Amino acid sequence: MLKAALHVHSTYSDGEFTLAGLKQIYVDEGCSLVGITDHADSFDEPKLVDYSSECASLSDENFLFLCGLEYTCEQQMHILGYGTTQLANTKDPQSIIRHIEEHEGLAVIAHPKDSMFPWIESFEVLPLGIETWNSKYDGRYAPRPGTFELLHRLRARRPGMRAFYGQDLHWKKQFRGLFNHIQLDRLDRDEILKVLAAGKYCGVKADLQLPSTVELSPELATRFAARHARSDKMRNVIKTGKKAIDKLGIKPPASIKAHLRKII
């Protein structure tokens, strides 16, 4: 069984950790796999070569960077390409999904906004997965049950679609307690992609384990809804306060911003 962190950003795009720094913190947390997905918009071809080469050089028999990209599409939809490092010259999400799969990667819609659900359901081309819990976007306490419900509806058309769990790590003080346990004993890129595609993993936070399917019990869905509503209310209060401070031209100290990133 491999412990993994998925959806992670480095200084190659808008993250605060270098790749070497990320390897150190995740090795210290018992991870042997990190799905690195820096923003495709940050790259040209030479920089992409450097990115892929550094990921490879930092990987060894005990640790692997699964090198990929996060593509920004129309309406600010984001799609993760796990295992894909080819740039695309389109913003159409369905074309991006095809692009990722044509280059042998796994396409996962990241942290979809509730307002995007009807649009996603209209797609003729569906991704392998939906990020049902993004601990940066949804918060550290609970996912949105509605995202699991979206995935359940989509699975009627593509039964092999999976629930993905990602940290969306950018900041040094950000919460990073949401992991994945993958049913594989060896670090092999191609095998990891096959196992993820087959759904042989679960999301893990402390003693909570979540499946790669959408099988949430009614009790757990109710608990998630209540917990997420409370945390979302807190986040909205903080955002409102930030907007008020910004209007006054006051810049909060970096220590306060770092603390807020850690607790929400």
C-alpha positions as CSV (number, residue, x, y, z in Angstrom):
1,M,0.0,0.0,0.0
2,L,1.4,3.4,-1.0
3,K,0.6,6.6,0.8
4,A,0.2,9.5,-1.7
5,A,-0.6,13.2,-1.9
6,L,-2.4,14.3,-5.1
7,H,-2.8,17.7,-6.7
8,V,0.3,19.5,-5.5
9,H,1.9,22.7,-6.8
10,S,5.6,23.9,-6.7
11,T,7.5,27.0,-7.5
12,Y,7.4,26.0,-11.1
13,S,4.0,27.6,-11.1
14,D,2.3,29.3,-8.0
15,G,3.4,27.1,-5.1
16,E,5.7,28.1,-2.3
17,F,7.7,24.9,-2.1
18,T,10.4,23.8,-4.5
19,L,10.2,20.3,-5.8
20,A,13.1,19.3,-3.4
21,G,11.2,20.9,-0.5
22,L,8.0,19.0,-1.4
23,K,9.9,15.7,-1.5
24,Q,11.3,16.4,2.0
25,I,8.0,17.3,3.7
26,Y,6.1,14.4,2.1
27,V,8.8,11.8,2.9
28,D,8.6,13.1,6.5
29,E,4.9,12.5,6.4
30,G,5.3,8.9,5.2
31,C,4.4,9.5,1.5
32,S,6.2,7.7,-1.3
33,L,4.1,9.3,-4.1
34,V,3.2,12.9,-5.0
35,G,1.0,13.8,-7.9
36,I,2.6,17.1,-8.9
37,T,0.3,19.2,-11.2
38,D,1.7,22.6,-11.7
39,H,-0.3,25.0,-13.9
40,A,0.2,24.5,-17.6
41,D,-0.1,28.3,-18.2
42,S,3.2,28.8,-16.3
43,F,5.2,26.8,-18.9
44,D,6.9,27.1,-22.2
45,E,8.7,24.1,-23.8
46,P,12.1,24.6,-22.3
47,K,10.7,25.2,-18.8
48,L,8.6,22.1,-19.2
49,V,11.7,20.0,-20.0
50,D,13.3,21.3,-16.8
51,Y,10.2,20.5,-14.8
52,S,10.0,16.9,-16.1
53,S,13.7,16.4,-15.7
54,E,13.8,17.6,-12.1
55,C,10.8,15.4,-11.2
56,A,12.6,12.5,-12.6
57,S,15.9,13.3,-10.9
58,L,14.2,13.6,-7.5
59,S,12.4,10.3,-7.9
60,D,14.1,7.1,-6.7
61,E,13.1,3.6,-5.5
62,N,11.5,5.0,-2.4
63,F,9.8,8.1,-3.8
64,L,8.1,9.1,-7.0
65,F,6.9,12.4,-8.5
66,L,4.0,11.6,-10.8
67,C,4.6,14.5,-13.1
68,G,1.5,16.2,-14.6
69,L,-0.1,19.6,-15.3
70,E,-3.3,21.5,-14.4
71,Y,-5.0,23.0,-17.4
72,T,-7.1,26.2,-17.2
73,C,-10.1,26.0,-19.4
74,E,-13.1,28.2,-20.4
75,Q,-15.0,29.8,-17.5
76,Q,-12.0,29.1,-15.2
77,M,-12.6,25.3,-15.1
78,H,-9.5,23.5,-14.1
79,I,-8.6,20.0,-15.3
80,L,-5.8,17.9,-13.9
81,G,-3.7,15.8,-16.2
82,Y,-2.0,13.2,-13.9
83,G,0.9,11.8,-15.8
84,T,0.6,14.2,-18.7
85,T,3.2,16.9,-19.4
86,Q,2.2,18.0,-22.9
87,L,1.0,21.6,-23.4
88,A,-2.3,22.1,-25.2
89,N,-3.3,25.1,-27.4
90,T,-7.0,25.0,-26.5
91,K,-9.2,26.2,-23.6
92,D,-12.1,23.9,-24.4
93,P,-12.5,21.5,-21.5
94,Q,-13.6,18.5,-23.6
95,S,-10.7,19.0,-26.0
96,I,-8.4,19.1,-22.9
97,I,-9.9,15.8,-21.7
98,R,-9.1,14.3,-25.0
99,H,-5.6,15.8,-25.1
100,I,-4.8,14.3,-21.7
101,E,-6.1,10.9,-22.6
102,E,-4.3,10.9,-26.0
103,H,-1.1,11.5,-24.1
104,E,-1.8,8.5,-21.7
105,G,-2.7,10.7,-18.7
106,L,-5.7,10.7,-16.3
107,A,-8.1,13.6,-16.7
108,V,-9.8,14.8,-13.6
109,I,-11.9,17.9,-13.2
110,A,-10.6,19.8,-10.2
111,H,-12.7,21.4,-7.6
112,P,-15.7,22.1,-9.8
113,K,-17.9,25.0,-8.8
114,D,-21.5,24.2,-8.0
115,S,-22.6,26.5,-10.8
116,M,-20.6,24.3,-13.3
117,F,-22.5,21.1,-12.5
118,P,-25.1,21.5,-15.3
119,W,-22.4,22.4,-17.8
120,I,-20.3,19.4,-16.9
121,E,-23.4,17.1,-17.2
122,S,-23.8,18.4,-20.8
123,F,-20.4,17.2,-21.8
124,E,-20.2,14.5,-24.5
125,V,-16.6,13.7,-23.4
126,L,-16.3,12.9,-19.8
127,P,-13.1,12.7,-17.7
128,L,-11.9,9.8,-15.8
129,G,-12.7,11.5,-12.5
130,I,-14.0,14.4,-10.5
131,E,-12.1,15.9,-7.6
132,T,-14.8,15.3,-4.9
133,W,-12.7,16.7,-2.1
134,N,-10.2,19.4,-2.6
135,S,-9.0,20.4,0.9
136,K,-8.0,23.9,-0.3
137,Y,-11.2,24.7,-2.2
138,D,-13.7,22.7,0.0
139,G,-11.8,23.2,3.3
140,R,-10.1,20.8,5.6
141,Y,-13.2,19.6,7.5
142,A,-15.5,18.1,4.9
143,P,-16.3,17.9,1.2
144,R,-19.5,19.0,-0.5
145,P,-21.9,16.0,-0.8
146,G,-23.2,17.6,-4.0
147,T,-19.9,16.9,-5.8
148,F,-20.4,13.2,-5.0
149,E,-24.0,13.4,-6.3
150,L,-22.7,15.0,-9.5
151,L,-20.3,12.1,-10.0
152,H,-23.0,9.6,-9.3
153,R,-25.1,11.0,-12.1
154,L,-22.1,11.1,-14.5
155,R,-21.3,7.5,-13.7
156,A,-24.6,6.5,-15.3
157,R,-22.9,7.5,-18.6
158,R,-19.3,6.5,-17.8
159,P,-19.4,3.9,-15.1
160,G,-15.6,3.9,-14.6
161,M,-15.5,7.5,-13.4
162,R,-13.7,7.9,-10.1
163,A,-13.8,10.2,-7.0
164,F,-10.5,11.9,-6.5
165,Y,-9.1,13.5,-3.3
166,G,-6.5,16.3,-3.6
167,Q,-4.8,18.8,-1.4
168,D,-4.3,21.5,-4.0
169,L,-1.2,22.4,-2.0
170,H,0.2,25.9,-2.7
171,W,1.3,27.4,0.6
172,K,3.8,26.4,3.2
173,K,1.3,26.8,6.1
174,Q,-1.6,25.2,4.2
175,F,-3.4,22.1,5.6
176,R,-2.1,19.0,4.1
177,G,-3.8,16.1,5.9
178,L,-5.8,14.7,3.1
179,F,-4.0,11.7,1.5
180,N,-4.6,8.7,-0.7
181,H,-3.8,5.0,0.0
182,I,-3.1,3.2,-3.3
183,Q,-3.2,-0.5,-3.6
184,L,0.3,-1.0,-5.0
185,D,3.5,-2.1,-3.5
186,R,6.0,-0.7,-6.0
187,L,6.8,2.7,-7.5
188,D,6.1,2.4,-11.2
189,R,4.6,5.3,-13.1
190,D,2.6,3.2,-15.6
191,E,1.3,0.8,-12.9
192,I,0.3,3.7,-10.7
193,L,-1.8,5.2,-13.5
194,K,-3.4,1.9,-14.1
195,V,-4.3,1.4,-10.5
196,L,-5.7,4.9,-10.2
197,A,-7.8,4.4,-13.3
198,A,-9.1,1.1,-11.8
199,G,-10.1,2.9,-8.6
200,K,-7.8,0.8,-6.4
201,Y,-7.3,3.5,-3.8
202,C,-9.2,5.5,-1.2
203,G,-9.0,9.0,0.2
204,V,-7.8,9.2,3.8
205,K,-8.0,11.9,6.4
206,A,-7.1,10.7,9.9
207,D,-9.3,7.7,10.6
208,L,-11.8,8.5,7.8
209,Q,-11.5,6.5,4.5
210,L,-13.4,7.4,1.4
211,P,-13.9,5.2,-1.7
212,S,-13.0,5.9,-5.3
213,T,-16.6,5.4,-6.1
214,V,-19.5,7.5,-4.8
215,E,-20.7,5.2,-2.1
216,L,-21.3,7.6,0.8
217,S,-23.7,6.4,3.5
218,P,-26.7,8.7,4.1
219,E,-25.3,9.4,7.6
220,L,-21.9,10.4,6.3
221,A,-23.4,12.6,3.6
222,T,-25.5,14.4,6.2
223,R,-22.5,14.8,8.4
224,F,-20.4,16.2,5.6
225,A,-23.2,18.6,4.6
226,A,-23.5,20.0,8.1
227,R,-19.7,20.2,8.7
228,H,-19.0,21.8,5.3
229,A,-21.8,24.4,5.9
230,R,-20.2,25.5,9.2
231,S,-16.7,25.7,7.7
232,D,-18.0,27.5,4.6
233,K,-19.7,30.1,6.8
234,M,-16.4,30.7,8.6
235,R,-14.5,31.0,5.3
236,N,-17.1,33.5,4.0
237,V,-16.8,35.6,7.1
238,I,-13.0,35.7,6.7
239,K,-13.3,36.5,2.9
240,T,-15.7,39.4,3.7
241,G,-13.3,40.7,6.4
242,K,-10.4,40.5,3.9
243,K,-12.4,42.5,1.3
244,A,-13.2,45.2,3.9
245,I,-9.5,45.4,4.8
246,D,-8.5,45.6,1.2
247,K,-10.8,48.5,0.6
248,L,-9.1,50.3,3.4
249,G,-5.8,49.7,1.9
250,I,-4.5,47.7,4.8
251,K,-2.2,44.8,4.1
252,P,-2.5,42.0,6.8
253,P,0.8,40.7,8.2
254,A,2.1,37.6,6.5
255,S,2.0,35.7,9.8
256,I,-1.8,36.3,10.0
257,K,-2.4,35.2,6.4
258,A,-0.3,32.0,7.0
259,H,-2.3,31.2,10.2
260,L,-5.6,31.5,8.3
261,R,-4.4,29.3,5.5
262,K,-3.5,26.7,8.1
263,I,-6.8,26.6,9.9
264,I,-9.2,26.8,6.9
